[in-house]
């Protein structure tokens, strides 16, 4: 996605042995969670080891956590996780859906930025875990002449385990640069009007194709330990606000939409209600036979949506007596989503480009 069309030149008045310097540009670096290179055991183990060794994700003492991770979890989990990835893998492209979608998002955003700013900017993406690494993409942008970089974690909501760790990795990459570019980090966009509008449009399109409308929409957000909320992480509150704004935009009441949290891991209490339990309760106790589920916290479909929601959570609902389960895909590279992301980028480029 890099555009380095202008050749490097020697500064005016510089001696002939001065190294050539590329024309200055602004880099826009999109960042997502990451993906294994493949679903075989060793690819999965490398990916899971990097992910689960991140102290932002698992903050237990390394003296306690690492022996458990290396000797128990990483001997078993790569097999089960690999099977889950295999069930959703894009075999044609040889990559996970998250990689395919992120590439498509980046290409569309790059086209929009080129239309608006010409060759003043270049757009690329990186992953917090796995490839392409944040470090490699920062290096490539600096080499291509980016004297300013706008870093954009593709998470609508801030959480220490998502936005913060992506930022950490970005700043670590800057530490290795001899000539550091000026840097900005994009704020969470969980309440941005165009993001809410894109979400609402995706719900309306999905509902318009159904003969029988769902009795309730479950907004399933990725969970975090409840302790993080108590320690000051704003994620829970931001998720609740997104649901409220979406409800208001759709013109619904509280009985038509609810907020839940998925992907619980480990023994401690996480944010509740848990999606897998709540969909079963809706069927058993509330008699809901037809529900829809969306995942507003994910900018692109991935293992947590395509496998966990569309398989595990769906199964929980149906086993409890539910009859019609509809998963509404993430915004992915939908035009309204690209418009929203591009608007967020442009707002954050203020003073950097004309």
PAGU-309080 format. One record per residue (C-alpha): residue number from 1; residue in three letters; x, y, z. Coordinates in steps of 0.02 Angstrom, whole numbers. Layout:
! PAGU-309080
(NUM, 'ALA', (X, Y, Z))
...
***
This chain:
! PAGU-309080
(1, 'UNK', (0, 0, 0))
(2, 'UNK', (151, 113, 12))
(3, 'UNK', (169, 248, -119))
(4, 'UNK', (348, 307, -139))
(5, 'UNK', (334, 377, -314))
(6, 'UNK', (444, 526, -280))
(7, 'UNK', (627, 480, -288))
(8, 'UNK', (744, 522, -145))
(9, 'UNK', (850, 676, -174))
(10, 'UNK', (998, 760, -91))
(11, 'UNK', (952, 915, 12))
(12, 'UNK', (986, 1083, -69))
(13, 'UNK', (1160, 1150, -24))
(14, 'UNK', (1210, 979, 46))
(15, 'UNK', (1383, 909, 0))
(16, 'UNK', (1389, 775, -135))
(17, 'UNK', (1420, 636, -8))
(18, 'UNK', (1262, 679, 91))
(19, 'UNK', (1137, 533, 89))
(20, 'UNK', (983, 559, -17))
(21, 'UNK', (821, 595, 77))
(22, 'UNK', (649, 540, 16))
(23, 'UNK', (514, 671, -8))
(24, 'UNK', (421, 703, 154))
(25, 'UNK', (250, 622, 170))
(26, 'UNK', (120, 582, 302))
(27, 'UNK', (96, 399, 341))
(28, 'UNK', (-72, 328, 394))
(29, 'UNK', (-43, 163, 481))
(30, 'UNK', (-197, 58, 517))
(31, 'UNK', (-178, -75, 652))
(32, 'UNK', (-280, -229, 692))
(33, 'UNK', (-262, -370, 818))
(34, 'UNK', (-173, -498, 711))
(35, 'UNK', (-185, -670, 638))
(36, 'UNK', (-81, -829, 630))
(37, 'UNK', (9, -861, 466))
(38, 'UNK', (-79, -1029, 452))
(39, 'UNK', (-183, -1148, 558))
(40, 'UNK', (-50, -1283, 582))
(41, 'UNK', (15, -1318, 758))
(42, 'UNK', (175, -1215, 752))
(43, 'UNK', (97, -1065, 666))
(44, 'UNK', (-40, -1065, 797))
(45, 'UNK', (84, -1088, 939))
(46, 'UNK', (192, -941, 884))
(47, 'UNK', (39, -829, 868))
(48, 'UNK', (-41, -882, 1032))
(49, 'UNK', (124, -866, 1124))
(50, 'UNK', (145, -686, 1067))
(51, 'UNK', (-36, -644, 1104))
(52, 'UNK', (-50, -729, 1274))
(53, 'UNK', (121, -666, 1332))
(54, 'UNK', (64, -485, 1315))
(55, 'UNK', (47, -413, 1491))
(56, 'UNK', (-93, -299, 1427))
(57, 'UNK', (-193, -455, 1384))
(58, 'UNK', (-147, -568, 1530))
(59, 'UNK', (-80, -466, 1675))
(60, 'UNK', (-45, -607, 1797))
(61, 'UNK', (131, -621, 1865))
(62, 'UNK', (246, -698, 1733))
(63, 'UNK', (317, -812, 1868))
(64, 'UNK', (146, -892, 1882))
(65, 'UNK', (79, -869, 1707))
(66, 'UNK', (224, -916, 1593))
(67, 'UNK', (250, -1095, 1660))
(68, 'UNK', (63, -1126, 1640))
(69, 'UNK', (63, -1048, 1467))
(70, 'UNK', (218, -1136, 1400))
(71, 'UNK', (194, -1307, 1480))
(72, 'UNK', (5, -1329, 1476))
(73, 'UNK', (-92, -1204, 1369))
(74, 'UNK', (27, -1198, 1220))
(75, 'UNK', (40, -1387, 1211))
(76, 'UNK', (-149, -1406, 1187))
(77, 'UNK', (-231, -1246, 1130))
(78, 'UNK', (-142, -1232, 960))
(79, 'UNK', (-233, -1390, 906))
(80, 'UNK', (-408, -1330, 953))
(81, 'UNK', (-378, -1152, 895))
(82, 'UNK', (-305, -1218, 734))
(83, 'UNK', (-463, -1317, 700))
(84, 'UNK', (-568, -1162, 733))
(85, 'UNK', (-463, -1060, 611))
(86, 'UNK', (-470, -1200, 482))
(87, 'UNK', (-661, -1191, 485))
(88, 'UNK', (-658, -1009, 428))
(89, 'UNK', (-493, -999, 332))
(90, 'UNK', (-488, -912, 163))
(91, 'UNK', (-408, -1057, 71))
(92, 'UNK', (-408, -966, -96))
(93, 'UNK', (-300, -824, -29))
(94, 'UNK', (-208, -932, 98))
(95, 'UNK', (-249, -817, 243))
(96, 'UNK', (-374, -784, 381))
(97, 'UNK', (-531, -682, 345))
(98, 'UNK', (-464, -544, 457))
(99, 'UNK', (-313, -525, 343))
(100, 'UNK', (-420, -526, 186))
(101, 'UNK', (-540, -396, 255))
(102, 'UNK', (-402, -284, 325))
(103, 'UNK', (-317, -281, 155))
(104, 'UNK', (-482, -232, 73))
(105, 'UNK', (-513, -95, 202))
(106, 'UNK', (-337, -27, 178))
(107, 'UNK', (-352, -24, -11))
(108, 'UNK', (-516, 73, -4))
(109, 'UNK', (-452, 196, 125))
(110, 'UNK', (-293, 221, 24))
(111, 'UNK', (-396, 261, -130))
(112, 'UNK', (-500, 386, -31))
(113, 'UNK', (-346, 469, 44))
(114, 'UNK', (-264, 479, -127))
(115, 'UNK', (-421, 561, -196))
(116, 'UNK', (-422, 689, -55))
(117, 'UNK', (-237, 722, -28))
(118, 'UNK', (-144, 657, -180))
(119, 'UNK', (35, 603, -148))
(120, 'UNK', (46, 694, 20))
(121, 'UNK', (-1, 534, 111))
(122, 'UNK', (25, 347, 105))
(123, 'UNK', (-80, 213, 187))
(124, 'UNK', (-33, 42, 252))
(125, 'UNK', (-83, -81, 389))
(126, 'UNK', (1, -184, 523))
(127, 'UNK', (-47, -314, 652))
(128, 'UNK', (-12, -309, 838))
(129, 'UNK', (23, -495, 839))
(130, 'UNK', (91, -594, 692))
(131, 'UNK', (125, -520, 521))
(132, 'UNK', (144, -391, 452))
(133, 'UNK', (220, -327, 612))
(134, 'UNK', (203, -150, 675))
(135, 'UNK', (392, -131, 678))
(136, 'UNK', (413, -183, 496))
(137, 'UNK', (280, -61, 436))
(138, 'UNK', (347, 86, 537))
(139, 'UNK', (518, 50, 464))
(140, 'UNK', (448, 44, 288))
(141, 'UNK', (355, 209, 311))
(142, 'UNK', (509, 297, 378))
(143, 'UNK', (612, 231, 233))
(144, 'UNK', (479, 293, 112))
(145, 'UNK', (492, 469, 183))
(146, 'UNK', (354, 481, 313))
(147, 'UNK', (404, 620, 431))
(148, 'UNK', (235, 610, 515))
(149, 'UNK', (134, 452, 554))
(150, 'UNK', (-47, 443, 605))
(151, 'UNK', (-72, 278, 697))
(152, 'UNK', (-249, 212, 692))
(153, 'UNK', (-295, 59, 798))
(154, 'UNK', (-452, -11, 715))
(155, 'UNK', (-547, -29, 878))
(156, 'UNK', (-700, 83, 899))
(157, 'UNK', (-687, 66, 1089))
(158, 'UNK', (-533, 92, 1197))
(159, 'UNK', (-471, -52, 1303))
(160, 'UNK', (-302, -85, 1379))
(161, 'UNK', (-298, -255, 1295))
(162, 'UNK', (-332, -185, 1121))
(163, 'UNK', (-299, 0, 1089))
(164, 'UNK', (-167, 21, 1223))
(165, 'UNK', (-62, -130, 1175))
(166, 'UNK', (-69, -78, 992))
(167, 'UNK', (-6, 95, 1043))
(168, 'UNK', (129, 16, 1151))
(169, 'UNK', (195, -82, 1003))
(170, 'UNK', (191, 72, 891))
(171, 'UNK', (293, 174, 1014))
(172, 'UNK', (415, 29, 1038))
(173, 'UNK', (441, 30, 850))
(174, 'UNK', (477, 217, 855))
(175, 'UNK', (612, 186, 986))
(176, 'UNK', (716, 97, 854))
(177, 'UNK', (712, 241, 730))
(178, 'UNK', (864, 353, 718))
(179, 'UNK', (757, 495, 650))
(180, 'UNK', (588, 475, 732))
(181, 'UNK', (436, 538, 638))
(182, 'UNK', (311, 648, 728))
(183, 'UNK', (169, 537, 787))
(184, 'UNK', (-16, 549, 824))
(185, 'UNK', (-134, 414, 887))
(186, 'UNK', (-318, 412, 839))
(187, 'UNK', (-444, 420, 980))
(188, 'UNK', (-579, 285, 997))
(189, 'UNK', (-725, 322, 881))
(190, 'UNK', (-864, 226, 973))
(191, 'UNK', (-982, 376, 969))
(192, 'UNK', (-935, 451, 800))
(193, 'UNK', (-1096, 492, 704))
(194, 'UNK', (-1037, 409, 543))
(195, 'UNK', (-987, 250, 636))
(196, 'UNK', (-1158, 241, 720))
(197, 'UNK', (-1240, 276, 552))
(198, 'UNK', (-1141, 136, 468))
(199, 'UNK', (-1192, 16, 606))
(200, 'UNK', (-1374, 67, 592))
(201, 'UNK', (-1375, 47, 404))
(202, 'UNK', (-1302, -128, 418))
(203, 'UNK', (-1439, -177, 541))
(204, 'UNK', (-1576, -102, 433))
(205, 'UNK', (-1512, -192, 277))
(206, 'UNK', (-1505, -358, 369))
(207, 'UNK', (-1681, -337, 442))
(208, 'UNK', (-1751, -287, 272))
(209, 'UNK', (-1704, -457, 200))
(210, 'UNK', (-1790, -558, 337))
(211, 'UNK', (-1967, -622, 320))
(212, 'UNK', (-1985, -627, 510))
(213, 'UNK', (-1900, -487, 606))
(214, 'UNK', (-1793, -536, 758))
(215, 'UNK', (-1873, -509, 927))
(216, 'UNK', (-1713, -433, 995))
(217, 'UNK', (-1542, -378, 933))
(218, 'UNK', (-1396, -436, 1040))
(219, 'UNK', (-1246, -320, 1028))
(220, 'UNK', (-1104, -437, 1077))
(221, 'UNK', (-942, -349, 1124))
(222, 'UNK', (-777, -434, 1161))
(223, 'UNK', (-762, -454, 1348))
(224, 'UNK', (-627, -406, 1472))
(225, 'UNK', (-608, -450, 1656))
(226, 'UNK', (-725, -348, 1767))
(227, 'UNK', (-572, -302, 1869))
(228, 'UNK', (-511, -194, 1723))
(229, 'UNK', (-668, -88, 1736))
(230, 'UNK', (-639, -66, 1923))
(231, 'UNK', (-460, -13, 1886))
(232, 'UNK', (-515, 126, 1768))
(233, 'UNK', (-528, 48, 1594))
(234, 'UNK', (-669, 142, 1503))
(235, 'UNK', (-712, -1, 1384))
(236, 'UNK', (-874, -55, 1468))
(237, 'UNK', (-946, 120, 1471))
(238, 'UNK', (-900, 152, 1289))
(239, 'UNK', (-984, -9, 1234))
(240, 'UNK', (-1143, 38, 1327))
(241, 'UNK', (-1143, 208, 1243))
(242, 'UNK', (-1126, 133, 1070))
(243, 'UNK', (-1278, 23, 1101))
(244, 'UNK', (-1377, 171, 1167))
(245, 'UNK', (-1333, 280, 1017))
(246, 'UNK', (-1373, 138, 897))
(247, 'UNK', (-1541, 112, 983))
(248, 'UNK', (-1581, 297, 969))
(249, 'UNK', (-1531, 304, 786))
(250, 'UNK', (-1641, 152, 747))
(251, 'UNK', (-1786, 225, 846))
(252, 'UNK', (-1803, 71, 955))
(253, 'UNK', (-1844, 45, 1138))
(254, 'UNK', (-1748, -52, 1269))
(255, 'UNK', (-1841, -215, 1234))
(256, 'UNK', (-1773, -224, 1057))
(257, 'UNK', (-1586, -217, 1092))
(258, 'UNK', (-1465, -274, 1227))
(259, 'UNK', (-1279, -272, 1266))
(260, 'UNK', (-1178, -430, 1305))
(261, 'UNK', (-995, -481, 1314))
(262, 'UNK', (-911, -633, 1238))
(263, 'UNK', (-743, -726, 1232))
(264, 'UNK', (-719, -752, 1418))
(265, 'UNK', (-550, -829, 1461))
(266, 'UNK', (-480, -887, 1629))
(267, 'UNK', (-557, -908, 1802))
(268, 'UNK', (-601, -731, 1855))
(269, 'UNK', (-763, -637, 1826))
(270, 'UNK', (-778, -542, 1662))
(271, 'UNK', (-899, -409, 1605))
(272, 'UNK', (-1077, -474, 1607))
(273, 'UNK', (-1194, -533, 1541))
(274, 'UNK', (-1096, -665, 1447))
(275, 'UNK', (-1162, -681, 1270))
(276, 'UNK', (-1160, -870, 1267))
(277, 'UNK', (-1266, -876, 1426))
(278, 'UNK', (-1379, -730, 1384))
(279, 'UNK', (-1437, -799, 1216))
(280, 'UNK', (-1484, -961, 1304))
(281, 'UNK', (-1578, -863, 1438))
(282, 'UNK', (-1670, -763, 1306))
(283, 'UNK', (-1732, -927, 1230))
(284, 'UNK', (-1769, -1020, 1393))
(285, 'UNK', (-1836, -884, 1508))
(286, 'UNK', (-1897, -747, 1391))
(287, 'UNK', (-1961, -863, 1255))
(288, 'UNK', (-1867, -774, 1116))
(289, 'UNK', (-1867, -887, 964))
(290, 'UNK', (-1789, -768, 838))
(291, 'UNK', (-1638, -659, 880))
(292, 'UNK', (-1503, -568, 785))
(293, 'UNK', (-1325, -540, 845))
(294, 'UNK', (-1202, -406, 790))
(295, 'UNK', (-1026, -367, 850))
(296, 'UNK', (-999, -178, 856))
(297, 'UNK', (-827, -188, 939))
(298, 'UNK', (-749, -278, 791))
(299, 'UNK', (-703, -178, 637))
(300, 'UNK', (-682, -338, 536))
(301, 'UNK', (-749, -514, 547))
(302, 'UNK', (-628, -634, 629))
(303, 'UNK', (-618, -793, 732))
(304, 'UNK', (-723, -716, 871))
(305, 'UNK', (-866, -676, 754))
(306, 'UNK', (-861, -806, 616))
(307, 'UNK', (-826, -953, 730))
(308, 'UNK', (-874, -903, 907))
(309, 'UNK', (-1034, -806, 869))
(310, 'UNK', (-1091, -896, 712))
(311, 'UNK', (-1055, -1069, 782))
(312, 'UNK', (-1035, -1080, 972))
(313, 'UNK', (-1155, -943, 1024))
(314, 'UNK', (-1281, -994, 891))
(315, 'UNK', (-1274, -1172, 957))
(316, 'UNK', (-1304, -1112, 1135))
(317, 'UNK', (-1461, -1019, 1078))
(318, 'UNK', (-1530, -1164, 977))
(319, 'UNK', (-1497, -1293, 1113))
(320, 'UNK', (-1598, -1183, 1233))
(321, 'UNK', (-1748, -1186, 1115))
(322, 'UNK', (-1711, -1042, 999))
(323, 'UNK', (-1765, -1067, 819))
(324, 'UNK', (-1698, -927, 710))
(325, 'UNK', (-1523, -856, 739))
(326, 'UNK', (-1454, -721, 625))
(327, 'UNK', (-1276, -657, 633))
(328, 'UNK', (-1258, -483, 556))
(329, 'UNK', (-1080, -467, 489))
(330, 'UNK', (-958, -335, 547))
(331, 'UNK', (-944, -176, 446))
(332, 'UNK', (-788, -241, 359))
(333, 'UNK', (-755, -144, 196))
(334, 'UNK', (-935, -83, 178))
(335, 'UNK', (-937, 88, 95))
(336, 'UNK', (-1021, 173, 243))
(337, 'UNK', (-887, 101, 358))
(338, 'UNK', (-747, 162, 244))
(339, 'UNK', (-829, 333, 242))
(340, 'UNK', (-832, 335, 432))
(341, 'UNK', (-651, 278, 451))
(342, 'UNK', (-593, 401, 319))
(343, 'UNK', (-684, 543, 408))
(344, 'UNK', (-599, 496, 572))
(345, 'UNK', (-431, 496, 484))
(346, 'UNK', (-461, 665, 402))
(347, 'UNK', (-512, 742, 568))
(348, 'UNK', (-349, 680, 644))
(349, 'UNK', (-241, 744, 500))
(350, 'UNK', (-283, 925, 541))
(351, 'UNK', (-133, 1038, 514))
(352, 'UNK', (-32, 899, 433))
(353, 'UNK', (-101, 902, 255))
(354, 'UNK', (-188, 1026, 145))
***
